[in-house]
Amino acid sequence: MKAFRLLSRTKLYWGLLLICLIGALTSPMTSTGKNIFLSYGNLTDV
């Protein structure tokens, strides 16, 4: 029951983590092979 309660209280963080993970995995690459989503300028905008 404690695990479910902890998951319930932190579901917003899990959702944010999932969105960031999907963004990092599906983001296109630059011509130099770097992930656009993980670039410094983009992360400060997110």
N, C-alpha and C positions, 0 to 999 in steps of 0.2 A: 504494500500500500504506500510505503514511503517513496518508492521509486516512481510510482504513478503521480504522486503529489508533486514531487520534484520536477518531473517532466511537464506537468500541468502549469507549474509556476514559471517555467523557463521556455515555454513554447514560442514566445516572440523572438527569443535569441536563436532558437533552433530554426525558425523560419528565415531569419536574417542570414544565418550561416548557410542554409540551403540555397537561398537566392544568390549569395556570393559564389558558392561552389558552382552552381549552374552557369553563372556569368563567366567564371574563369574557364570552365570546360568548353563552353560554346563560343567564346569570343574569337574573332579572327586574329590572325597574326600579321605583324607588320612585314615589310620587305626584308627586315633584318632577322625575322624569326621570333620577335618578342610578342608576347600576348598583350593585346591592346587593353583589355579589361584590367590587367594587373599593372599597367603603367602608372607612374607616380601621379601624373596630372589627372588621370581618370579616377583614381581612388580618392583623391581629395574632393572631387565632385560628388562622389557617391556618398 
